[in-house]
Amino acid sequence: MLSTEQKLLCGVAHLGWVVGAPILAPLIIMLLAGDSFVRTQAKEALAFQIGVIILGAIFGILSILLIGIPLLIALALGTLILPIIAIVRVCDGVDYSYPVTGKFIRENF
């Protein structure tokens, strides 16, 4: 069973983009957390947010060709929905992994 502090730290890591720190919040939590579960969740959130920023830049450039606009919309929806799912799953005590970046991060880092 996860403590309230663990749930709160995981929630802040996953929803760092809400407070305007999509990379800074999970990075600080990952570096300062003493718990491996919290560190793993912060690593997942950090990788996801870095991926969102990179994809946002690529899709923004593709918007010149008009192909990037639907991709940006899909990215925005994923950026809103996936961290909320992550928080709900973590609060239930499940070790959540993002669908796209999760396996890569867990196997390589």
Secondary structure, DSSP 8 states (H G I E B T S, - for coil): ---HHHHHHHHHHHTTTTTT-TTHHHHHHHHH---HHHHHHHHHHHHHHHHHHHHHHHHHHHGGGTSHHHHHHHHHHHHHHHHHHHHHHHHTT-----TTTHHHHHHH-
